[in-house]
Amino acid sequence: VQLVESGGGLVQAGGSLRLSCAASVSIGNIYGMGWYRQAPGKQRDPVATITTSMSTNYADSVKGRFTISRDNAKNAVYLQMNSLKPEDTAVYYCAARIRVFGSYDSWGQGTQVTVSS
């Protein structure tokens, strides 16, 4: 699965961005799609995930501010980010988990999100 992210950029604190992830294959049968992020000097951490049943999970730090969605007809996944904070600054990666008992092991190249104070 090839994944291509877009939508990153520079935004002021309190602003919004919408990230998009385009997949090279049909995602209708891909169990999980997700967004991870990695800040400089830190590990890559999960931000939000969504399954084929549209069940979602969010990191505590983004709950109530970020919304993940998937459009299987367009083979796309989105991350709507509102009320952005400087600590949200990171490279955001789209990821895919093919099977229920698998792991997130397909990754995009990442898109930079920078939130200024």
N, C-alpha and C positions, 0 to 999 in steps of 0.2 A: 504494500500500500504506500503510495506516495502522497504526502501531505504538504500543502503550501499555505502558509499563513499570510495574512495581510491585515492592514488596518492599524498598525502600531503608529506611534508618533509621540510628539511632545505636547503635553497638555498641562494646564494649571491645576493646582489642587482644587478639588470640588467639581472639576469638569468630568466629561464622559468620553469614552471611546468604545467602538464596537470592533472587535476582532473577528475575522472570518478565516475559516480553514476549508480549503477545497481538496477533496480526495480524488485520486486517480481512478478509483473503482467505486462500484455501488456500495454504499455504507449500510444499506438496509439490513444486511445480515452480520454486520460487525457489532459485536456485543456492546462494547464500550467505546465512547469517544470522550476525550478529555482535554483539558488545558492544564499545563504545568507552567511554572515560572522559576527562573534562576536569576538571583541578584548577584552582583560581583562578590566573589569570595564566599558564596554560600552554595548549598546544595540545591538541586532541582527538586521542587516541592509541588505536589498537586494543588491545583486551585479549584477546579470543578470538573465533575464527570457526569456523563449521562449515558444511560443504557438504552437498549432497543425498546424497552418498555417505558421509556421516558422517565425513569427514576433518576433523580439527581442527587449529587452530594457536593458540598462546598466546604472549603477550608473555613474554619471559624473566623479568620481575619477578613473574609470577604462576604460572609453571609449578610443578606439584606442589601448589599451594594452591587453584586455581580449576578448575572443570570446567564446560564448556559442553555443553548437550544440546538436542536439538530433538525435538518431538513433532508430527509432521506431521498426525496425526489430530486433534489439538487446536489446530492452527495456533499453536503456542507454542514459545518458546525460553526456556531457563533458564540461569542462571549461578549455580552453587553456589560460594560463596566461604568458604573455611576459613582458619584461622590469619591472620585479618585483621591488618593493620599500619596505623599512623597514616598512612603514605604511600599507602595505598589510598583515602584520603579523596578523593572527587571526585563529580561528577555522572556517572552511568552512563547511556549511551544504547544503545538497541537499534537495529540497522541491518539493512537488507536490500540484497542485491545480486542483482538479478533474473536476469541472464544471466552466463554464464561470462566473456565478454569485456566485461562492464560494470564498474561500480564500486558501492561502497556509497553509495547516493544517496537512500534512503528512511530517515527517522529518526523516532524517537519523541521525546517531549518531555523525557525524562530523569528519573532518580530519584536523589535525593541519598543518598550513603553517607558516613557520618561515623564514623571509628574513633578513639576516644579512647585516650590512652596511660595 
